[in-house]
Amino acid sequence: MTEIALDLNGNFEVSETGGVVLELRRGFIAQGFNEPDEFGDIVTDPEVIWTLLEDIGLPSAGDVFLFGTLETVLVDRDITGQSHSTVSGVLVYQRHAGWFKGSAGLAQIQTPFERDGVTQLSLIHPDGVTKIPALLSVRSPRQTLRKDYQKQLQGSPRQYTDQFLGRVNELLWAGGAPGTWLVTGLDYERMAPGKPSGAWYHFSAEFEYNPENHQPDIWLEDTETGKPAVGLSEGESFKTIPWYATADLLAEFGEP
């Protein structure tokens, strides 16, 4: 009689970092499904073997497994042993919600303001009266975050990425005020053929932090110096343009 047994003898392997489960490996064994034919031969083609295993209940890529209260998704399978009537292997699951990685550095910028972001930079002309506008070239802190995660979609992945790519945080997120985190990348790879509930994809999202805000500024230019004119007035001769649309990053990606 054909039968399949999963998690034989509690055969689990769990990988975690800082108490957070990242990957789960489940052992499986299938018995009696691949009996020799009249010539004594057995199936050796991996694709055929996987199809036979799925026909008797083996999970396939994209299937969800609840490990305690943690939802994981099947991302890989491997056959580790095979005899005339028995196949054993490993199912690899990753946490459905994914995890964050980050880096920090400095980027070169030019600004017409002092460190407070309000006081305009200027120098006094040798005549002792005329103010000359100035630009300051400095290195400003920049941070990036990356999150790898799995998501099931019923529609096109492009429709999903359009909701977040090139958008800034609408609310406070990852310690940054609204507008300081920009979604700069959303790579994806289809994990398995679509299921009735949708296809599973592996996503890698990238975010960049700008403490000065990502929304661009424009200002009235001094035609003689090519620099911001002296005495800029916010909202009139100096404006912040809401170029990037906003998105609720916390609701979609969670808190790093």
LUMNU-144409 format. One record per residue: residue in one letter; z, x, y of N, C-alpha, C, O in turn. Coordinates in steps of 0.2 Angstrom, whole numbers, padded with zeros to 4 digits, always signed. Layout:
aZXYZXYZXYZXY/...
END
This chain:
m+0000+0004-0006+0000+0000+0000+0000+0004+0006+0004+0009+0007/t-0004+0003+0011-0005+0007+0017+0001+0005+0022+0003-0001+0023/e+0004+0010+0024+0010+0009+0029+0010+0015+0034+0008+0021+0032/i+0013+0014+0039+0014+0019+0044+0021+0019+0047+0024+0014+0048/a+0024+0025+0047+0031+0026+0049+0031+0030+0056+0029+0036+0055/l+0034+0028+0061+0035+0032+0067+0042+0034+0068+0047+0031+0065/d+0043+0040+0071+0050+0042+0073+0053+0044+0067+0059+0042+0066/l+0050+0047+0062+0053+0048+0055+0059+0052+0056+0059+0057+0059/n+0065+0050+0053+0071+0053+0053+0074+0054+0061+0077+0059+0062/g+0072+0050+0065+0074+0051+0072+0071+0057+0075+0074+0061+0079/n+0064+0058+0073+0061+0065+0075+0059+0064+0083+0053+0062+0084/f+0063+0066+0087+0062+0066+0095+0063+0072+0097+0067+0076+0095/e+0059+0074+0102+0060+0080+0106+0059+0078+0114+0054+0075+0116/v+0064+0080+0118+0064+0078+0125+0064+0084+0129+0069+0088+0128/s+0060+0084+0134+0060+0090+0139+0062+0087+0146+0060+0081+0148/e+0067+0090+0149+0070+0087+0155+0072+0093+0160+0072+0099+0158/t+0072+0092+0166+0074+0096+0171+0079+0093+0176+0078+0088+0179/g+0085+0096+0176+0090+0094+0180+0093+0087+0178+0095+0083+0182/g+0092+0086+0172+0094+0079+0169+0089+0074+0169+0090+0068+0167/v+0083+0075+0172+0078+0070+0173+0073+0072+0167+0070+0077+0166/v+0072+0066+0163+0067+0067+0157+0060+0067+0160+0058+0063+0164/l+0056+0073+0158+0049+0073+0160+0044+0072+0155+0039+0069+0156/e+0046+0074+0149+0041+0073+0143+0045+0071+0137+0051+0073+0135/l+0042+0067+0133+0045+0065+0126+0040+0065+0121+0034+0063+0121/r+0042+0068+0115+0038+0069+0109+0040+0065+0103+0046+0067+0101/r+0036+0061+0101+0038+0057+0095+0034+0059+0089+0028+0059+0089/g+0038+0060+0083+0034+0062+0077+0032+0056+0074+0035+0051+0074/f+0027+0056+0070+0024+0050+0066+0022+0053+0059+0020+0059+0058/i+0022+0048+0055+0019+0050+0048+0015+0044+0045+0018+0038+0046/a+0009+0044+0043+0005+0039+0040+0004+0040+0033+0002+0046+0031/q+0005+0035+0028+0005+0036+0021+0000+0031+0018+0000+0025+0020/g-0004+0034+0013-0008+0029+0009-0015+0027+0013-0018+0022+0010/f-0016+0029+0019-0022+0026+0022-0028+0030+0021-0034+0027+0022/n-0028+0036+0018-0034+0040+0017-0034+0043+0010-0034+0049+0009/e-0035+0038+0006-0035+0040-0002-0042+0043-0003-0047+0041+0000/p-0042+0048-0008-0049+0051-0009-0054+0046-0012-0052+0041-0015/d-0060+0047-0011-0065+0043-0013-0067+0045-0020-0064+0049-0023/e-0072+0042-0023-0074+0043-0030-0076+0050-0031-0076+0053-0037/f-0078+0054-0026-0079+0061-0027-0073+0066-0025-0074+0072-0026/g-0068+0062-0024-0062+0066-0023-0061+0069-0015-0057+0073-0014/d-0066+0066-0011-0066+0069-0004-0061+0064+0000-0061+0058-0001/i-0059+0067+0006-0055+0063+0011-0058+0064+0017-0062+0068+0019/v-0056+0059+0022-0059+0059+0029-0056+0065+0032-0050+0066+0032/t-0060+0069+0036-0058+0075+0039-0060+0075+0047-0057+0079+0051/d-0064+0070+0049-0066+0070+0056-0061+0067+0060-0058+0062+0058/p-0058+0071+0065-0052+0069+0069-0053+0062+0072-0049+0058+0072/e-0059+0061+0075-0061+0054+0078-0060+0048+0073-0057+0043+0075/v-0063+0049+0067-0062+0044+0062-0055+0043+0060-0052+0037+0059/i-0051+0049+0059-0044+0048+0057-0040+0044+0063-0036+0040+0061/w-0041+0046+0069-0038+0042+0074-0039+0035+0074-0035+0031+0075/t-0046+0033+0073-0048+0026+0072-0044+0023+0067-0042+0017+0067/l-0044+0026+0061-0040+0023+0055-0033+0022+0057-0030+0017+0055/l-0030+0027+0060-0023+0027+0062-0021+0021+0067-0017+0017+0066/e-0026+0020+0072-0025+0015+0076-0026+0008+0073-0022+0003+0075/d-0030+0008+0068-0031+0001+0064-0025-0001+0061-0024-0007+0060/i-0020+0004+0059-0014+0002+0056-0008+0003+0060-0002+0003+0058/g-0009+0003+0067-0004+0002+0071-0002+0008+0075+0003+0008+0079/l-0005+0014+0075-0003+0020+0079-0005+0019+0086-0010+0016+0088/p+0000+0020+0091-0001+0019+0098-0007+0024+0100-0008+0029+0097/s-0010+0021+0105-0016+0025+0108-0014+0027+0115-0010+0025+0118/a-0018+0032+0118-0017+0034+0125-0017+0028+0130-0021+0024+0130/g-0012+0029+0134-0010+0023+0139-0005+0018+0137-0003+0014+0141/d-0003+0018+0130+0002+0014+0128+0009+0016+0131+0010+0022+0132/v+0013+0011+0132+0019+0012+0135+0025+0012+0130+0025+0007+0126/f+0029+0016+0131+0035+0017+0126+0042+0017+0130+0042+0021+0135/l+0046+0012+0129+0052+0012+0133+0058+0016+0129+0060+0015+0123/f+0060+0022+0132+0064+0027+0129+0071+0025+0133+0072+0028+0138/g+0075+0021+0130+0081+0019+0133+0079+0014+0139+0076+0009+0138/t+0081+0016+0145+0078+0012+0151+0072+0015+0154+0070+0013+0159/l+0070+0021+0152+0065+0025+0155+0058+0023+0152+0057+0023+0146/e+0053+0021+0156+0047+0019+0154+0042+0025+0154+0041+0028+0159/t+0039+0026+0148+0035+0032+0147+0028+0030+0145+0027+0024+0143/v+0023+0034+0146+0016+0032+0144+0013+0038+0140+0014+0043+0141/l+0010+0036+0134+0007+0040+0130+0001+0044+0133-0004+0041+0135/v+0001+0051+0133-0004+0055+0137-0008+0059+0132-0013+0062+0133/d-0005+0061+0126-0008+0065+0121-0006+0064+0114+0000+0062+0113/r-0010+0066+0109-0008+0065+0102-0011+0071+0098-0016+0074+0100/d-0007+0073+0093-0009+0079+0089-0007+0078+0082-0002+0076+0080/i-0012+0080+0078-0011+0080+0071-0008+0086+0068-0011+0092+0070/t-0002+0087+0065+0001+0093+0064+0000+0094+0056+0002+0100+0054/g-0001+0089+0052-0002+0090+0045-0006+0085+0041-0006+0079+0044/q-0009+0087+0036-0013+0082+0032-0014+0084+0025-0015+0089+0023/s-0012+0079+0021-0013+0079+0013-0018+0074+0011-0021+0071+0015/h-0019+0073+0005-0023+0068+0002-0022+0061+0005-0026+0057+0006/s-0016+0059+0005-0014+0052+0007-0009+0052+0013-0007+0046+0015/t-0007+0057+0016-0002+0057+0021-0005+0062+0027-0008+0067+0027/v-0004+0059+0033-0005+0062+0040+0001+0062+0044+0004+0057+0045/s+0003+0068+0047+0009+0068+0051+0006+0071+0058+0001+0075+0058/g+0010+0069+0063+0008+0072+0070+0013+0070+0075+0019+0068+0073/v+0011+0071+0081+0016+0071+0087+0012+0066+0092+0006+0067+0094/l+0016+0062+0095+0014+0058+0101+0018+0061+0107+0024+0061+0107/v+0014+0062+0112+0017+0065+0118+0017+0060+0124+0011+0057+0126/y+0023+0058+0127+0023+0054+0132+0026+0057+0138+0030+0062+0138/q+0024+0055+0144+0027+0057+0150+0030+0051+0154+0028+0045+0153/r+0035+0053+0158+0038+0047+0162+0033+0044+0166+0029+0047+0170/h+0033+0037+0166+0028+0033+0170+0028+0034+0177+0023+0035+0181/a+0034+0035+0180+0035+0036+0187+0033+0043+0190+0032+0044+0196/g+0032+0048+0186+0030+0055+0188+0036+0058+0191+0042+0056+0191/w+0034+0064+0195+0039+0068+0198+0036+0072+0204+0030+0073+0204/f+0040+0074+0208+0038+0078+0214+0038+0085+0214+0043+0088+0210/k+0034+0089+0217+0034+0096+0218+0033+0097+0225+0029+0093+0228/g+0036+0103+0228+0034+0104+0235+0034+0111+0237+0035+0115+0233/s+0031+0112+0243+0031+0119+0246+0032+0119+0253+0031+0113+0256/a+0034+0124+0256+0035+0124+0264+0032+0131+0267+0032+0136+0263/g+0029+0130+0273+0026+0136+0276+0025+0135+0283+0028+0130+0286/l+0021+0139+0287+0020+0139+0294+0013+0138+0295+0009+0141+0292/a+0011+0134+0300+0004+0134+0302+0003+0135+0310+0008+0133+0314/q-0002+0138+0312-0003+0140+0319-0006+0134+0323-0010+0130+0321/i-0002+0132+0328-0004+0127+0332-0004+0129+0340-0001+0134+0341/q-0008+0125+0344-0007+0126+0351-0004+0120+0354-0006+0114+0352/t+0000+0120+0359+0004+0115+0362+0004+0116+0370+0005+0121+0372/p+0003+0110+0373+0004+0111+0381+0012+0109+0383+0013+0109+0389/f+0016+0108+0378+0023+0107+0379+0028+0112+0377+0026+0116+0372/e+0034+0112+0380+0039+0116+0377+0042+0113+0371+0039+0108+0368/r+0047+0116+0368+0050+0115+0361+0052+0107+0361+0052+0104+0356/d+0054+0104+0367+0056+0098+0367+0051+0092+0366+0052+0087+0365/g+0044+0095+0366+0039+0090+0366+0038+0086+0371+0033+0081+0371/v+0041+0087+0377+0041+0082+0383+0039+0086+0389+0034+0085+0393/t+0043+0092+0390+0042+0096+0396+0035+0100+0396+0034+0104+0391/q+0031+0099+0401+0024+0102+0401+0025+0109+0403+0028+0111+0407/l+0021+0113+0399+0021+0121+0401+0016+0122+0407+0011+0119+0407/s+0019+0126+0411+0015+0128+0417+0018+0135+0420+0024+0137+0419/l+0014+0138+0424+0015+0144+0427+0014+0144+0435+0010+0139+0437/i+0018+0148+0439+0017+0147+0446+0012+0152+0448+0012+0158+0446/h+0007+0150+0452+0002+0154+0455+0005+0160+0459+0010+0158+0462/p+0001+0165+0460+0004+0170+0465+0005+0168+0472+0009+0171+0475/d+0002+0162+0473+0003+0160+0480+0010+0157+0481+0013+0155+0486/g+0014+0156+0475+0021+0154+0475+0021+0146+0475+0027+0143+0475/v+0016+0143+0475+0016+0135+0476+0012+0132+0470+0015+0127+0467/t+0006+0134+0469+0002+0130+0464+0004+0131+0457+0005+0137+0455/k+0005+0126+0453+0006+0126+0446+0000+0127+0442-0005+0123+0443/i+0000+0131+0437-0006+0132+0433-0004+0130+0426+0001+0133+0423/p-0008+0125+0423-0006+0123+0416-0007+0128+0411-0011+0133+0412/a-0003+0128+0406-0003+0133+0400-0003+0130+0394-0001+0124+0393/l-0006+0134+0389-0006+0132+0382-0002+0137+0378-0002+0143+0379/l+0003+0135+0373+0007+0140+0370+0004+0140+0362+0004+0135+0359/s+0003+0146+0360+0001+0146+0353+0007+0148+0349+0010+0154+0350/v+0009+0144+0344+0015+0145+0340+0014+0143+0333+0009+0140+0331/r+0018+0146+0328+0018+0144+0321+0023+0138+0320+0029+0139+0321/s+0021+0132+0318+0025+0127+0317+0026+0125+0309+0022+0126+0305/p+0032+0123+0308+0034+0122+0301+0029+0117+0298+0028+0112+0301/r+0027+0118+0292+0023+0113+0288+0026+0113+0281+0027+0118+0278/q+0026+0107+0278+0028+0106+0271+0023+0101+0268+0020+0097+0271/t+0023+0103+0261+0018+0099+0257+0022+0096+0251+0026+0100+0248/l+0020+0090+0249+0023+0087+0243+0017+0086+0238+0012+0084+0240/r+0018+0086+0232+0013+0084+0227+0017+0080+0221+0022+0082+0219/k+0014+0074+0219+0017+0070+0214+0012+0069+0209+0006+0066+0210/d+0014+0070+0203+0010+0068+0197+0013+0062+0193+0019+0062+0192/y+0008+0057+0192+0011+0051+0189+0005+0047+0186-0001+0049+0187/q+0007+0043+0182+0002+0038+0178+0003+0031+0181+0008+0029+0183/k-0003+0028+0181-0004+0021+0184-0009+0017+0180-0014+0020+0179/q-0008+0011+0179-0013+0007+0176-0016+0003+0181-0013-0001+0185/l-0023+0003+0181-0026-0001+0186-0031-0006+0183-0034-0004+0177/q-0032-0012+0186-0037-0016+0183-0043-0016+0187-0049-0017+0184/g-0043-0013+0193-0049-0012+0197-0051-0005+0197-0049-0001+0193/s-0056-0004+0202-0058+0003+0202-0053+0008+0205-0049+0006+0210/p-0052+0014+0203-0048+0019+0206-0049+0020+0213-0045+0022+0217/r-0055+0019+0215-0057+0020+0222-0054+0015+0227-0052+0016+0232/q-0053+0009+0224-0050+0004+0228-0043+0005+0229-0040+0004+0234/y-0040+0008+0224-0033+0010+0224-0032+0016+0229-0027+0016+0233/t-0036+0021+0229-0035+0027+0233-0036+0025+0240-0033+0028+0245/d-0041+0020+0242-0042+0018+0248-0036+0015+0252-0036+0015+0258/q-0031+0013+0248-0025+0010+0251-0020+0015+0254-0016+0014+0258/f-0021+0022+0252-0016+0027+0254-0019+0033+0256-0016+0036+0261/l-0025+0035+0254-0028+0041+0257-0030+0041+0264-0033+0037+0267/g-0027+0047+0268-0028+0047+0275-0024+0042+0279-0025+0041+0284/r-0018+0040+0276-0013+0036+0279-0007+0040+0280-0005+0044+0276/v-0003+0038+0285+0004+0041+0286+0009+0036+0284+0008+0030+0284/n+0015+0039+0284+0021+0034+0282+0023+0029+0287+0023+0031+0293/e+0023+0023+0285+0025+0018+0290+0032+0018+0292+0034+0016+0298/l+0036+0020+0287+0043+0020+0288+0046+0027+0287+0042+0031+0285/l+0052+0028+0288+0056+0034+0286+0055+0036+0279+0056+0031+0275/w+0052+0042+0277+0051+0044+0270+0052+0051+0270+0049+0055+0274/a+0055+0053+0264+0056+0060+0263+0059+0064+0269+0057+0070+0270/g+0063+0060+0272+0067+0063+0278+0063+0064+0284+0065+0067+0289/g+0056+0061+0284+0052+0062+0290+0051+0055+0293+0051+0050+0290/a+0051+0055+0300+0050+0049+0304+0043+0046+0303+0039+0050+0300/p+0042+0040+0305+0036+0037+0304+0030+0041+0307+0031+0044+0313/g+0025+0042+0303+0019+0046+0306+0019+0053+0304+0014+0057+0306/t+0024+0056+0301+0025+0063+0300+0022+0065+0293+0021+0071+0292/w+0022+0060+0288+0019+0062+0282+0012+0059+0281+0011+0053+0282/l+0007+0063+0279+0000+0061+0279-0002+0062+0271-0001+0067+0269/v-0005+0057+0268-0008+0057+0262-0014+0061+0262-0019+0058+0265/t-0015+0067+0260-0021+0071+0261-0025+0072+0254-0031+0074+0255/g-0023+0070+0249-0027+0070+0243-0024+0065+0237-0018+0064+0237/l-0029+0063+0233-0027+0058+0228-0032+0060+0222-0037+0056+0222/d-0030+0064+0218-0035+0066+0212-0033+0062+0206-0027+0060+0205/y-0038+0060+0202-0036+0055+0197-0041+0057+0191-0047+0060+0192/e-0038+0055+0185-0042+0056+0179-0041+0051+0174-0035+0049+0173/r-0046+0048+0171-0045+0042+0166-0042+0045+0160-0044+0050+0157/m-0037+0042+0157-0033+0044+0152-0036+0041+0145-0036+0045+0140/a-0038+0035+0145-0041+0032+0139-0045+0026+0141-0045+0024+0146/p-0049+0023+0136-0053+0017+0137-0049+0012+0139-0043+0011+0138/g-0052+0007+0143-0048+0002+0146-0045-0003+0141-0048-0004+0136/k-0039-0006+0143-0036-0011+0139-0037-0017+0142-0038-0017+0148/p-0035-0023+0139-0035-0029+0142-0031-0030+0149-0033-0033+0153/s-0026-0026+0149-0021-0026+0155-0024-0020+0160-0020-0020+0165/g-0029-0017+0158-0032-0012+0163-0032-0005+0160-0029-0004+0155/a-0035+0000+0164-0036+0007+0161-0030+0011+0164-0028+0010+0170/w-0028+0016+0161-0023+0021+0163-0026+0027+0166-0031+0029+0163/y-0023+0029+0172-0026+0035+0175-0020+0040+0176-0014+0038+0177/h-0021+0046+0176-0017+0051+0178-0018+0053+0186-0024+0055+0187/f-0014+0052+0190-0015+0054+0197-0011+0060+0200-0005+0061+0197/s-0013+0063+0204-0010+0069+0208-0011+0067+0215-0016+0068+0218/a-0005+0065+0218-0005+0064+0226-0003+0069+0230+0002+0073+0228/e-0006+0071+0235-0003+0076+0240-0002+0074+0247-0005+0069+0249/f+0004+0076+0249+0006+0074+0256+0008+0080+0260+0010+0085+0258/e+0006+0079+0267+0008+0085+0271+0012+0082+0277+0011+0077+0280/y+0017+0087+0278+0022+0085+0284+0021+0088+0290+0020+0095+0290/n+0021+0085+0295+0020+0088+0302+0026+0085+0307+0025+0079+0308/p+0031+0089+0308+0036+0087+0312+0034+0084+0319+0038+0080+0322/e+0029+0086+0322+0026+0083+0328+0023+0077+0328+0020+0074+0333/n+0022+0074+0321+0018+0068+0320+0010+0070+0319+0008+0074+0323/h+0007+0066+0315+0000+0067+0313-0004+0064+0318-0010+0066+0318/q-0002+0059+0321-0006+0055+0326-0008+0060+0331-0004+0063+0335/p-0015+0060+0333-0017+0065+0338-0016+0063+0345-0015+0057+0347/d-0015+0068+0349-0014+0067+0356-0020+0069+0360-0024+0073+0358/i-0021+0065+0366-0027+0067+0371-0023+0068+0377-0018+0064+0379/w-0026+0072+0382-0023+0073+0389-0029+0074+0394-0034+0076+0392/l-0028+0073+0400-0032+0074+0405-0033+0082+0406-0028+0085+0406/e-0039+0084+0406-0040+0091+0406-0042+0094+0413-0045+0091+0417/d-0039+0100+0415-0040+0103+0421-0047+0106+0421-0048+0110+0417/t-0052+0104+0425-0059+0106+0424-0060+0113+0426-0064+0116+0424/e-0055+0116+0430-0056+0123+0431-0053+0128+0426-0056+0133+0424/t-0048+0126+0423-0044+0130+0418-0046+0128+0411-0045+0132+0406/g-0049+0122+0410-0050+0119+0403-0044+0118+0399-0044+0117+0393/k-0038+0118+0403-0032+0116+0399-0029+0110+0402-0031+0107+0407/p-0024+0107+0399-0021+0100+0401-0019+0101+0409-0016+0106+0411/a-0020+0096+0412-0019+0096+0419-0011+0096+0420-0008+0093+0416/v-0009+0098+0426-0002+0098+0428+0000+0091+0430-0003+0088+0433/g+0006+0089+0427+0009+0083+0429+0007+0077+0425+0005+0072+0428/l+0006+0078+0419+0003+0073+0414+0008+0068+0414+0014+0069+0414/s+0006+0061+0414+0010+0055+0413+0009+0052+0407+0003+0050+0406/e+0014+0051+0402+0012+0048+0396+0010+0041+0397+0013+0037+0400/g+0005+0039+0393+0002+0033+0393-0004+0032+0398-0008+0027+0397/e-0004+0037+0402-0010+0037+0407-0014+0043+0407-0020+0043+0404/s-0012+0049+0409-0015+0055+0408-0014+0059+0402-0017+0064+0400/f-0009+0056+0398-0007+0059+0391-0006+0053+0386-0002+0049+0388/k-0009+0053+0381-0009+0047+0376-0009+0050+0369-0012+0055+0367/t-0005+0047+0364-0005+0048+0357-0009+0042+0354-0008+0036+0355/i-0015+0044+0351-0019+0039+0348-0017+0038+0341-0017+0042+0336/p-0016+0031+0339-0014+0029+0332-0021+0029+0328-0023+0024+0325/w-0023+0035+0326-0029+0036+0322-0028+0035+0315-0033+0031+0312/y-0023+0037+0312-0022+0036+0305-0018+0029+0304-0013+0028+0307/a-0021+0025+0299-0017+0019+0297-0011+0021+0293-0010+0026+0291/t-0006+0016+0293+0000+0017+0290+0000+0014+0283-0004+0009+0281/a+0005+0016+0279+0006+0013+0272+0014+0014+0270+0017+0019+0273/d+0016+0010+0266+0023+0010+0264+0023+0015+0258+0022+0013+0252/l+0024+0022+0259+0024+0027+0254+0030+0026+0250+0030+0028+0244/l+0036+0024+0252+0042+0023+0248+0041+0018+0242+0042+0019+0237/a+0037+0012+0244+0036+0007+0239+0031+0009+0234+0032+0007+0228/e+0027+0014+0235+0022+0016+0230+0024+0022+0227+0023+0022+0221/f+0026+0027+0230+0027+0033+0227+0035+0035+0226+0036+0040+0223/g+0039+0031+0229+0046+0032+0228+0049+0038+0232+0045+0040+0236/e+0055+0039+0232+0058+0044+0236+0059+0051+0233+0061+0051+0227/p+0056+0056+0236+0056+0063+0233+0063+0065+0232+0064+0071+0229/
END
